Amino acid sequence: MGLFSGLSNPRQENRVSLSPAEAFAAVLLATVAADGYLADEEIQVMSASLSRMELFRSYPNDVIRRIFDKLCGITKRQGSDNLIKNAIGSLPNHLHDTVFAVAADLVLADGEVTEEEENILNYLYTNLDIPDDKARNIVDVMIIKNKG
């Protein structure tokens, strides 16, 4: 018999409360890290993308860093699948297209799309309820944007 036998699982924290900004950042973090690697350049591009957005404009760098620390902790404890599910559930509908566009931009920024990155973009557009034609248009525009 283990120390925690018969007790409710103290580590079971499947539902995490995320603010809209945290949810947005969580989707991007999960997208960028989908290939199992988080390069410094990816972090810099992601931070630059967030800093240009109205949602994050009033956030100082240390607050954004704390948000990512929180999200990394959730990922470590519960996995990236749970993080992204909670993020999508916490993200306001009016940000669904925006987060998908920014995620696609981040994936396409290096000119290569791994299978994992393609899978997460497919997961996002499906679970964010983005119509197929709109998702394709967003991806097409991001491909054009990142060609140069």
Secondary structure, 3 states (H helix, E strand, C coil): CCCCCCCCCCCCCCCCCCCHHHHHHHHHHHHHCCCCCCCHHHHHHHHHHHHCCHHHCCCCHHHHHHHHHHHHHHHHHHCHHHHHHHHHHHCCHHHHHHHHHHHHHHHHCCCCCCHHHHHHHHHHHHHCCCCHHHHHHHHHHHHHHCCC
